[in-house]
Amino acid sequence: MVAADGNEPRVVYVKESKSLWSVALSVKPTEVRMWQAVMALYERNPDAFYNNDVNKLKDNVVLVVPSTEVMLSLTEAEALVRFQLLGDQPDLDKVTLDTSSKSSVAPKVELTVDESVTVASILTQDNSQESIEDKGQNINTVNDQNAALGLAIASTHLKADGSYFEVSYIKPLAGSSYIRAGATTGSIGTVETTGGTGFQILYGGNIDDVPFSFEIDFTSITENGSHLTTVGSATTHALSGTVNNKMLFFTGKRTFIKNSSVNSYAGLGVGFSNTNYNLDTNTGFTANSGDTVFAYGYTLGTAISLGNSLNANIGYTQRQIKGGDFTSIQSGTPTPGSSTTTSIDWFSIGIHKNF
């Protein structure tokens, strides 16, 4: 939440899967009742709702928080009336207050625009002859039950806040170079890959009231072997087989607001990568086994809202894999070795589900 001094408006950032009820609960002053805050927020920010539906607050929007004076400009009963008029309410009989009657009825209220409306009665007549002592008691009874009904209505639109799940398809870019550290003349110097495919599964959680989130992901990328070069020779040897990287990463993300349906994000992460070589040539060179090493990287992307708490995510990721040990076999002789830091990057497209 961001507040400004003087006459500057106070605003609150609303992330994914928030309801107007929960926002009002978090920003209203103590002297303001819930329905006063709900309606003040709605009427100050009409463009923040799909189809002007009070129950369909958009994801990732900035709401202007009305002043306390504005929130208190409607009584709680008047605010509740306005809320009920926004929804698809059944056409119930309108009644006015009759203190001489022993039946329970709803009070008549005056809106600030001088339009006279009545609250639809939710009380039923029973067989008892309970007396109504005065007009104030009748109003309080109806208001309390209307508030209870409104709370029930609003609670059906509350959304679980915080967590999300995502599955993505990965397409590695041009290829990676795995450079052997300390290679001697005649031994394997560089392994080159080309293309490949992969997938990513992640689970994350948003931080309340700020556009930040944290997530953990498992990523598997398989690159196709292209060729290798030996130290001290310009000769290249065609490779068959694959290099597979399995990564476990922890990433922090920041979402940048563009509009209600398309949002960009950026993230930084650290984790571990296991690189498994399964490569060979027709000339007696083989590289196999691998090692688990430290890795780090960043991600950039765009989330496109599909509705129903679903997003389509399109992203670019680059990760740096620190050098790890592997074994190469040349003419039947196993030779241990290690690689220098390797960069691997990819494009991804995925489906993101908010809970």
C-alpha positions in Angstrom: 0.0 0.0 0.0 1.3 3.5 -0.8 0.1 6.6 1.0 0.9 10.2 0.1 1.0 13.4 2.1 -1.2 16.4 1.8 -4.0 16.2 -0.7 -2.5 13.3 -2.7 -4.8 10.3 -2.9 -4.0 7.1 -1.0 -3.8 4.1 -3.3 -3.6 0.3 -2.7 -2.2 -2.3 -5.1 -4.5 -5.3 -5.5 -2.7 -8.4 -6.7 -4.3 -11.5 -8.1 -7.3 -13.3 -6.5 -8.4 -10.5 -4.2 -12.1 -9.7 -3.5 -13.5 -6.2 -2.9 -14.6 -7.3 0.6 -11.1 -8.3 1.6 -9.6 -5.0 0.2 -12.2 -3.0 2.1 -11.5 -4.9 5.3 -7.8 -4.1 5.1 -8.1 -0.3 4.3 -11.2 0.9 6.2 -10.7 3.2 9.2 -12.1 1.8 12.5 -15.0 4.2 12.5 -16.2 3.1 9.1 -18.5 0.1 8.7 -17.8 -2.6 6.1 -20.6 -1.7 3.7 -19.6 1.9 3.8 -16.1 1.0 2.8 -17.2 -1.5 0.1 -19.4 1.0 -1.7 -17.0 3.9 -1.4 -14.3 1.8 -3.0 -16.6 0.6 -5.7 -18.0 4.0 -6.6 -14.5 5.6 -6.6 -13.0 2.9 -8.9 -15.6 1.7 -11.4 -13.1 0.8 -14.0 -11.5 -1.8 -11.7 -14.4 -4.2 -12.1 -15.2 -6.5 -15.1 -18.5 -5.3 -16.6 -19.1 -3.0 -13.6 -19.8 -6.1 -11.5 -19.0 -5.4 -7.9 -18.2 -9.1 -7.4 -15.6 -9.2 -10.2 -12.6 -7.2 -9.1 -9.8 -7.3 -11.7 -6.4 -8.7 -10.9 -3.4 -6.5 -10.5 -5.1 -3.1 -10.3 -4.5 0.0 -8.3 -7.4 1.3 -6.3 -7.8 4.8 -5.0 -8.9 4.7 -1.4 -11.6 7.3 -0.6 -11.2 9.5 2.4 -12.9 8.7 5.7 -15.3 11.5 5.1 -16.4 10.1 1.7 -16.8 6.6 3.3 -19.0 8.1 6.0 -21.1 10.1 3.6 -23.5 7.1 3.3 -25.0 5.4 6.4 -24.4 1.6 6.6 -28.0 1.0 5.6 -27.8 3.3 2.6 -24.6 1.6 1.5 -26.2 -1.8 1.8 -29.1 -0.7 -0.3 -26.8 0.4 -3.0 -24.9 -2.9 -2.9 -28.1 -4.9 -3.2 -29.3 -2.7 -6.1 -26.0 -3.6 -8.0 -26.7 -7.3 -8.0 -29.3 -9.4 -9.6 -31.7 -9.3 -6.7 -35.2 -10.8 -6.9 -38.1 -8.4 -7.0 -39.4 -8.5 -3.5 -42.3 -6.4 -2.2 -41.3 -3.0 -1.0 -42.6 -2.0 2.4 -42.4 1.0 4.7 -42.0 1.3 8.4 -45.3 1.0 10.3 -44.7 1.3 14.0 -48.4 0.5 14.7 -48.0 -3.0 13.1 -46.8 -6.0 15.0 -45.2 -7.5 12.0 -41.5 -7.1 11.3 -40.9 -4.9 8.3 -38.0 -3.1 6.7 -37.2 0.6 7.1 -37.4 3.2 4.4 -34.2 5.0 3.7 -33.2 8.2 1.9 -30.2 8.0 -0.4 -27.8 11.0 -0.7 -29.1 11.7 -4.2 -32.6 12.3 -2.7 -34.0 9.2 -4.3 -36.3 7.3 -2.0 -35.9 3.5 -2.0 -36.7 0.8 0.5 -34.7 -2.2 1.8 -36.2 -5.5 0.7 -37.4 -7.2 3.8 -35.7 -10.4 4.8 -37.7 -11.0 7.9 -40.6 -13.5 8.1 -43.7 -13.3 10.2 -43.9 -15.9 12.9 -46.8 -16.9 15.2 -45.5 -15.0 18.2 -46.9 -11.6 19.1 -43.5 -9.9 19.8 -44.0 -6.2 20.2 -41.9 -3.5 18.6 -41.0 -1.0 21.2 -40.0 1.8 18.9 -38.8 2.7 15.5 -35.1 2.6 16.4 -35.3 -1.0 17.6 -37.0 -2.0 14.4 -34.3 -0.4 12.3 -31.5 -2.0 14.2 -33.1 -5.4 13.9 -33.4 -5.1 10.1 -30.0 -3.6 9.7 -28.3 -6.4 11.6 -30.0 -9.1 9.6 -29.4 -7.3 6.3 -25.7 -7.0 7.3 -25.6 -10.7 8.0 -27.2 -11.5 4.7 -24.7 -9.1 2.9 -21.8 -10.8 4.7 -23.0 -14.2 3.4 -23.3 -12.8 -0.1 -19.8 -11.3 0.0 -18.2 -14.4 1.4 -19.3 -16.4 -1.7 -17.0 -14.1 -3.7 -14.0 -14.3 -1.4 -11.0 -15.9 -3.2 -8.2 -17.8 -1.6 -5.3 -15.4 -1.5 -1.6 -16.1 -2.2 -0.6 -19.3 -3.9 -0.3 -20.4 -7.5 0.8 -23.3 -9.7 2.3 -23.2 -13.2 3.4 -25.7 -15.9 5.5 -24.6 -18.8 6.9 -25.9 -22.1 10.5 -24.9 -22.7 12.4 -24.4 -25.9 16.2 -23.9 -25.5 17.8 -21.3 -27.8 20.6 -21.9 -30.2 22.6 -24.2 -28.0 25.1 -24.3 -25.1 28.9 -24.7 -25.0 30.3 -26.9 -22.2 34.0 -26.0 -22.0 36.4 -28.3 -20.3 38.6 -26.7 -17.7 42.3 -27.5 -17.8 42.0 -29.7 -20.9 45.3 -31.0 -22.3 46.3 -31.4 -25.9 44.4 -34.1 -27.7 41.7 -34.3 -25.0 38.1 -33.1 -25.2 38.0 -29.3 -25.1 34.5 -28.1 -25.9 31.1 -29.9 -26.2 28.5 -28.1 -28.2 24.8 -28.7 -28.2 22.0 -27.6 -30.4 18.2 -27.2 -29.8 16.2 -29.5 -27.6 13.2 -29.3 -25.4 12.1 -29.2 -21.7 9.5 -28.5 -19.1 9.1 -26.6 -15.9 6.7 -27.1 -12.9 6.6 -24.4 -10.2 4.6 -23.5 -7.1 4.6 -20.0 -5.7 3.1 -17.6 -3.3 2.3 -13.9 -3.4 3.1 -11.4 -0.6 0.1 -9.5 0.7 -0.4 -5.9 -0.6 2.9 -5.7 -2.6 3.6 -6.9 -6.1 6.2 -9.5 -5.1 6.1 -13.3 -5.0 8.4 -16.2 -4.3 8.4 -19.6 -6.0 10.2 -22.9 -6.2 10.5 -24.7 -9.5 11.8 -28.0 -11.0 13.1 -27.6 -14.5 14.3 -30.3 -16.9 16.0 -29.5 -20.2 17.4 -31.9 -22.7 19.7 -30.6 -25.4 20.9 -32.5 -28.4 24.6 -33.2 -28.9 26.1 -31.3 -31.9 29.9 -31.7 -32.0 33.0 -31.6 -29.9 36.5 -30.2 -30.4 39.8 -31.5 -29.0 42.5 -29.3 -27.6 45.3 -28.4 -30.0 43.3 -29.5 -33.0 40.9 -27.7 -35.3 39.1 -31.0 -36.0 35.5 -31.3 -34.9 33.7 -34.6 -34.2 30.0 -35.0 -34.7 28.2 -36.0 -31.5 25.2 -38.2 -30.9 23.3 -38.3 -27.7 22.1 -35.6 -25.3 23.0 -33.3 -22.4 20.3 -33.2 -19.7 20.1 -30.5 -17.0 17.8 -30.9 -14.1 17.4 -27.8 -11.9 15.8 -27.0 -8.6 15.5 -23.2 -8.1 14.2 -20.6 -5.7 13.1 -17.4 -7.4 11.8 -14.0 -6.3 9.6 -12.1 -8.7 8.4 -8.5 -9.1 5.2 -7.8 -11.1 4.9 -4.5 -13.1 1.4 -3.2 -13.7 0.6 -2.4 -17.3 -3.2 -2.9 -17.4 -5.8 -5.2 -15.9 -5.1 -8.1 -18.3 -1.5 -8.0 -19.4 1.3 -7.7 -16.8 5.1 -8.0 -17.1 7.4 -9.5 -14.5 11.1 -10.0 -13.7 12.7 -12.4 -11.3 16.1 -13.5 -9.8 16.8 -17.0 -8.6 19.4 -19.3 -7.2 19.5 -23.1 -7.0 21.2 -26.3 -8.1 21.7 -28.0 -11.4 22.6 -31.6 -12.2 24.2 -31.9 -15.7 24.2 -35.4 -17.1 26.2 -36.1 -20.2 25.3 -39.0 -22.5 27.4 -38.3 -25.6 29.6 -40.3 -28.0 31.2 -40.0 -31.4 32.3 -42.5 -34.0 36.0 -41.8 -33.3 36.4 -43.1 -29.7 35.4 -40.0 -27.7 32.6 -40.4 -25.1 31.4 -38.1 -22.3 29.1 -39.5 -19.6 28.1 -39.0 -15.9 27.9 -35.5 -14.4 27.7 -33.5 -11.3 25.3 -31.3 -9.2 26.5 -27.7 -8.9 25.4 -24.3 -7.9 23.4 -22.2 -10.4 21.8 -18.7 -10.6 19.9 -16.7 -13.2 17.1 -14.4 -14.1 13.7 -14.5 -15.8 11.6 -12.0 -17.7 8.1 -12.5 -19.0 4.5 -11.4 -19.6 1.3 -12.8 -18.0 -1.9 -12.6 -20.0 -5.1 -13.0 -18.1 -7.5 -15.7 -19.4 -10.1 -15.3 -16.7 -11.2 -17.7 -14.0 -7.9 -17.2 -12.2 -5.9 -18.5 -15.2 -3.0 -16.7 -16.9 -0.9 -17.6 -20.0 2.7 -16.8 -19.3 5.4 -16.2 -22.0 8.9 -15.9 -20.7 12.6 -15.8 -21.3 15.1 -17.3 -18.8 18.8 -17.5 -18.6 20.7 -19.5 -16.0 24.4 -19.8 -15.3 25.6 -23.2 -14.3 28.9 -23.3 -12.3 31.5 -25.8 -13.5 31.0 -29.4 -12.5 32.9 -32.7 -12.8 32.3 -35.3 -15.5 34.1 -38.3 -17.0 35.2 -38.6 -20.6 36.4 -41.8 -22.3 39.0 -41.5 -25.1 40.1 -44.7 -26.8 38.7 -46.7 -23.9 40.6 -44.8 -21.2 38.3 -43.0 -18.6 39.5 -39.4 -17.9 38.0 -37.3 -15.2 37.4 -33.6 -16.0 35.4 -30.6 -15.2 33.6 -27.9 -17.1 33.7 -24.1 -16.7 30.6 -22.0 -16.0 28.0 -22.7 -18.7 25.1 -20.4 -19.8 21.8 -21.9 -20.8 18.8 -19.9 -21.9 15.3 -20.6 -23.2 11.9 -19.4 -24.1 8.9 -20.8 -22.3 5.1 -20.7 -22.6 2.9 -21.9 -19.7 -0.4 -22.0 -17.9 -0.6 -20.2 -14.5 -3.4 -21.1 -12.0 -4.1 -18.9 -9.0 -5.7 -20.5 -5.9 
